[in-house]
Amino acid sequence: MTILSFRKTLRLLIIVSELGTILCASLHAQSKHERFWLAGRYDGTRVLVYFDAVKFDGTLPPDAKSLNPGVASFYDGVEISPTFLERFEKQPTTEHFALGDKYDLLLDEDHVATVALTTLVGTETDEGVGNDSFVGALATVKGDDLLFFKKDYYVLRRHEESTKPAERVIKMEDEYTGIVNGPVEFATQAKIVALLTERMNTLASSAQRQRASISSPLFEVQAFRTARGNLRYYARIMWKAASTNSRDLTGFALGAWISPSPTLHILALENRTDGYENFGTAVPTLANVINLGGGRTGLIVRVFGDDSNATNLMEYKDGADLGAMNLLQSIGMGE
């Protein structure tokens, strides 16, 4: 072999080696892709998590043991065996989980609890009309972590091992990520109602404006703090329709993401103009706000329609409505 040929061969080997290193790093990054899942309170010490949407195609064992309804409004499930679960873990994007596996549960006051999976669970929704079924598990919260387990909806992520114990960062109550306890000041509420009424007059039809002018709206506002410490409001308002007739579109409802600084102003709208009678189905409801880490804020919202419902985990972004935010997981069904 000549010196020139040897140099070409050596250069080719170096390139192949570098490509192999890049490919391995890429595969490693994909396998470690961060995921978040909704966790609904099952009882005083456990949460129910559905990791993946699947299709049972009628294979769910008819004698599977039914679980009691949980506290959070997740779909009732049945216990499944590890053998049954295996058939749904063949896709590379599917979460592989088993009894005893550890995960991190993101709780109140930015607290992270390590939980273990204790029961494998499946729920079969009506696949005949296009809905998904789901596989997941119950996870148990123990010890002092229960002090931060106060609400019905939280977030689960893969367990992150640390070489040293996590230091508890003590903050003032209103500095933690999450929905702020207590009512919003009356003066602030009045300003928000005025903002939303002004926006209604811009967006609504003449019939809806006429209806709103002779009725008092239903109103609700929640203050929350993002993972970066910013105070925000989520407000919902509804002027009810003149009648309960589903064809009566004189009702008007909208939701709004609001910032108090530099002056109170609307960042984004969640508007619905249908004649919904029920305030709970008119616009999405905010169930919890969670610190996802890295300065990211998670929103857990519940969305209802005439024949559908969903619980969604979103990554909050100033200036975006829910349709423009990053959807991390959705557990839902429709007719």
N, C-alpha and C positions, 0 to 999 in steps of 0.2 A: 504493500500500500504506500502511495506517495504521501509526502507531507501535506500536500494540498487536499488529497482525498481524506486524510485523517482529520484535518481541521474541519472539513465539511461534515464528516460523520459526527465529530464531537459537538459541533454547533447544533446539528439535528437532534442529538440526544438531550442537549440542554433545553431546547425548545419543547420537546416532548415532555420532559420532566416538569417544566414550568406549567405547561397546559394541564398536566395531571394534578399538580398542586392547586391550580385554580379550580379545576373541576371538583376536587375533594372538598375544598373550602366552600364551594357553592352548594354541594350536596349537604355538607354539615350545617350550613346556614339554613337550608330548607328544612332539615330535620329538626332544627331548633327554633323554627318559626314560632313567634309568640302568639298564643291564642288566649282568648278570654271567653268565659261561658257564664250565662245567667245561673244564679243559685237562688232558689226559692225556699223560704222557711218551710220545713216539713212539720216540725214540732219544736219543743223547747231546747233541744240539743242537736238537731240534725237539719241539713239542707238537702234539697233534691236538685240534682243537676242533670240536664240532658246534653250529652256531648255532641251527638251527631243525628242528623235527619236520615232516616232509612226507609226502605220498603219491606215490610214483613211478608207481603203477598200471601197472607193467610196461613203462615207457618207458626204463628205464636201458639204455644201449647195451650189447649183448651182448659187444662187443669192448673195453669199458672196461678200462684197465690196472689190475690188482689191486695193492694196496699190500702190502708185507710186514707181518706182525703187529707191532704196537707193543709197547713194554714194559708200559705200563698196560693194564688189561683193558677197553679200549674196543672196540667192534665193528670188525672189519676192514673197510676201505673200498676204493673204487676211485677213480681220478682221473676228474674230470668236467670238461667244458669250460665256459667262460663262457656260451656260448649255451645249453647245457643248464640251467645254474643260473638263467638269467633267468626261466624259466617259473615258478619258485618264489619270486620276489621281488616279486610283484604286490600282496600284502596289506600294509596300512599298518603292521602290527605286526611284519612280517618284517624281519630284519636284512639290509641291503644291503651286501654285501662283495665285494671283487675282489682279484685278485693285486696285491701290493705295498702293500695297505692296512696302516696301522699300528694296533696295539692295545697295551694295557698288560697285561703278565703279572705277576701278584702272586705273588712268590716268597718264599723263606725270609728270616727276619730283617727282615720288613717291607720288603723290597726290591722296587721296581717297575722292571721292565725293559720297554723299548720293543721290540716284535717286529713283523716284517712277514710277511704271508701269502705263502707261496711255492708252494703247490699246492692246488688246489680238490679237495674230497673229498666223496663221497657214500657212504652205506652203506644197503643195502636189506635190512631185516629182514622177517620173515614178515608182510606186510600182510594175508594171507588170514585170519589169526586175530585181526586187530585191532591188531597192533603198528604203530608208526610207523617210517618210514625217516627218515634225517637227512642234512642237507647242512652242510658245514663246510669246514675247510681245515687244512693244516699251517702252522705258524708257526715261524720260526727264531729261536733265542736266540743272541746273539753276544757276543764279548769278555768283559769282566769280569763281565757278568751271569751267566755260566755258573758263577761261584763260589757263587751262591745257588740253583742249579738242582740240588737234591739228592734230591728225593722224586719220586714217580710221579704225584701229582695236585696241580694248582694251579688258579688262577682267572684268567680273562681278562675285561677290561672295555674299553670304548671308550677310545681314546687321548686323554689330556688334555694339551694343549699348555701349556707354561709359559714365561713371559717371561724367567725366570732359571733357571739350573741348580738342580736339587734338591739340598739339603744333606743329606748322609748323617748321620743321627742315630746316634751310637755308644751302645749300651746294653750292659749285662751280658748274657751269653748267656741267662740265664733270665728276662730282662725282655721279650724279643721275643714278639710274638704267634705262637702255634704250639704244637705238641706238644713238651714238654720232653724233651730228650735224657737218656738214662739211666734206670735203674729207680727206682720210687717206694720210699721207705724201708720196710724190712720192718715196722716198728712200725705205720706208716700202713696198709700192706696188710692187716695182721692186723685192725685196727680196721674197715676197709672190709668184709672178709669177714664179720666179726661183724654189722655193720649189715645186710648183704644176707641173711645167714642168718636174722636176726630177721624181715626183711621176707618171706622165703620162707615161714616158719612161719605168717605171717599170711595170705598169699595162696594158698598151695598147698592141694591136696586132701589128705585123710588118706593116700591111697596115695602121693602124692608126698612128703609129709613122712616117711612110713615109709621110702621108698626113700632119701631124703637122709640119714636118720639112720644108714644102714649103708654110705654111700659118700662118698668125698672129692670135692669139686667141682673142676671145671676153672675157673681164675680168671685174669683178665687186667685190669690197670689201666693207664691212661695219664694222665699229668699234662699239662695244657695251660694256656696263659695267654691270656686274652682280649685284645681290642684295647684295653681299658681297664686292662689290667695285672693283672686278677684271676686268681688261681690256682684252677683247677678240676680235677676228676678225672672221667674216664669209665671205669667199671668194668663188666666182663662176667663173669657167673658161670653155671655150668651143672652140675646134677646129672644125670648120664646116666640114660637109661631102663634098665630091667632087661634088655631085649633089643633087638635091632635091628628087631624087628617094628614096622612103621609104625603099628600100632594100639595099641602099648604107650605109654600116656600117663603112665607113672610118672616120666618125666624132667621136669625143671623148669629153666627158664633165664630170666634177666632181665638187663637192663643198667640202669645208674644214672648220673645226673649228680649230682656230689657237690661240696660246698663245704667247705673246711677251717676256715672261720671263721664265727662266733666259736668254735664247736666243730664237729667233723666231722659233717656231716648231709647227708641225701639231698635234692636239689632236685627231681628228677623221675625217673620210672622208664620204662624200655623193657622191658616184661615179655612173655615168651612162655611159654606153659605146655604147648606141644605136645611130643611125644616125639621131638625131633630127636636123631639120633645124632651129627651133626657140629657141633662147637662153632662153626664158622664160619658156619653157617646158622641158629643158634639165636637170635641177636640181632644187630642191626646192628653193623658194625665201623667204627671211626673211622680214616679214611685220612689226613686232614690238617686243620689249623686255619689259617685265613688272615685277615689284616687286610684288611677291605673298605674301610677309610677311614671317617672320621666317627665313630669309636668303635664301629663295627660289626664283628662277628666272624662269619666264614664257617666252616661245618663241611662237610667232604666225607665222606660216609658211604656205605658199601656195604651193601645190603640184599639178602638171598638168601632165596628160598623153594624149595619143591619143584620148581616149573617156571617160576621167574621169577628175575630179577636186575635190580638197578638201582644206578646211582651217582648220588647226590643231593647237590645243593648247597643247604645250609640256612643261614639267618641265626640264629645262636645267641641264645637268650634264657633267662636264669636262671628256673628254676621251670617250664619248659615241656619236654614230651617232643617227639620229632621230629614227631609228628602235629600239634602246636600251634605249631611254629616255621614261619617264612615259607619256603616252598619257592621257590628262585630258579631252579633248573633240575634236570631229571631225565633221565638217559639210561638207558633200560631197556627190557626186553621180557619177555613172559610167554607161556605156552602157553594 
